[in-house]
Structures are given as structure tokens and as C-alpha cells.
Amino acid sequence: MTPDQGAAPEGAAEGAAAAPRAGRQARKQVLLRLDPQVHDALARWAGAELRSTNAQIEFLLRRALSEAGRLPGGAGPIPPRGRPRNAPDS
């Protein structure tokens, strides 16, 4: 594999990360190395707030950027997770 090909994240379905959802920009993937105890504490915190560990990291980073006045104005909200909601029958 060449460096420009990239690799799908572990556990990702084949092709799942290939195309962004309609109307959204592609999300960036970042490899993050954490101390195991920090990761465990973060995972417990995320679970208590009903978020994934990844969503908790993004939430905390956005909050820190906002508090420091460094969150870009064009940064959209954190995208909703899970299945899209069905439109109610009319």
C-alpha cells in the first residue's frame, strides 16, 4: 500500500469511510495516542454522558477551542450519530 492510499480505521466496514454523507464534508481521521489510564477515564466519562469515546474527544476539543476563542466560525455542529430520523407520515 502506498502512503497516499490510506487505510480504513480498524473495525470499519469496507467502503464505509469512502464516501461522505450527502451534503456534508468528509470527516478527518486522526490517530491519537493516549496513556491507557487517560483513555479509560475518558471512556468512563463518555459512557456517563451517553457518548462514544470519539464523540467525547470531539466535544471536549470543540469546547476548549470555543473557550480559547479559536473555534473557526465555519465549523458546523457535531453531526448527529446513528440512523437518520424518518420523516413523519402526513
C-alpha positions as CSV (number, residue, x, y, z in Angstrom):
1,M,0.0,0.0,0.0
2,T,1.3,3.4,-0.9
3,P,1.2,6.3,1.7
4,D,-1.4,8.2,-0.3
5,Q,-3.8,5.3,-0.4
6,G,-4.5,5.5,3.4
7,A,-6.1,2.7,5.4
8,A,-9.6,2.3,6.7
9,P,-9.9,2.5,10.5
10,E,-9.9,-0.7,12.4
11,G,-13.3,-2.2,12.6
12,A,-14.7,-0.1,9.7
13,A,-16.8,-1.7,7.1
14,E,-15.3,-1.9,3.7
15,G,-16.2,1.2,1.7
16,A,-18.0,2.8,4.7
17,A,-15.4,5.6,5.0
18,A,-15.0,6.0,1.3
19,A,-17.9,8.4,0.6
20,P,-19.1,11.2,2.9
21,R,-22.8,11.5,3.7
22,A,-24.8,13.7,1.3
23,G,-24.4,17.4,1.9
24,R,-21.5,17.0,4.4
25,Q,-17.8,17.4,4.1
26,A,-15.7,14.4,4.7
27,R,-14.6,14.0,8.3
28,K,-10.9,13.9,9.1
29,Q,-9.4,10.8,10.7
30,V,-6.7,11.3,13.3
31,L,-4.5,8.7,15.1
32,L,-4.3,9.7,18.7
33,R,-2.1,8.0,21.2
34,L,-3.2,8.2,24.8
35,D,-2.0,6.9,28.1
36,P,-4.1,3.9,28.9
37,Q,-5.4,5.4,32.2
38,V,-6.3,8.6,30.5
39,H,-8.2,6.6,27.8
40,D,-10.0,4.6,30.5
41,A,-11.1,7.7,32.4
42,L,-12.2,9.4,29.1
43,A,-14.2,6.3,28.1
44,R,-15.9,6.2,31.5
45,W,-16.8,9.9,31.2
46,A,-18.1,9.4,27.7
47,G,-20.2,6.5,28.8
48,A,-21.7,8.5,31.7
49,E,-22.7,11.2,29.1
50,L,-24.0,8.6,26.6
51,R,-21.3,9.4,24.0
52,S,-18.7,7.3,22.3
53,T,-15.2,8.0,23.3
54,N,-14.6,9.6,19.9
55,A,-17.6,11.9,20.3
56,Q,-16.4,12.8,23.8
57,I,-13.0,13.8,22.4
58,E,-14.5,15.9,19.7
59,F,-16.9,17.5,22.3
60,L,-14.0,18.4,24.6
61,L,-11.8,19.7,21.8
62,R,-14.6,21.9,20.4
63,R,-15.3,23.3,23.9
64,A,-11.7,24.0,24.5
65,L,-11.4,25.8,21.2
66,S,-14.5,27.8,21.9
67,E,-13.4,28.9,25.3
68,A,-10.0,29.9,23.9
69,G,-11.7,31.9,21.1
70,R,-10.1,29.7,18.5
71,L,-13.2,27.7,17.2
72,P,-13.5,28.6,13.5
73,G,-16.7,30.4,12.6
74,G,-17.3,28.0,9.7
75,A,-17.2,24.9,12.0
76,G,-20.5,23.2,11.8
77,P,-22.2,21.5,14.8
78,I,-21.2,18.0,15.7
79,P,-23.1,15.8,13.3
80,P,-25.9,13.6,14.8
81,R,-25.0,10.0,15.2
82,G,-27.0,6.9,14.5
83,R,-29.7,6.3,11.9
84,P,-31.3,9.3,10.2
85,R,-34.8,10.0,11.5
86,N,-37.7,9.1,9.3
87,A,-40.0,11.9,8.2
88,P,-43.4,11.5,9.9
89,D,-46.2,10.3,7.6
90,S,-48.6,13.1,6.6
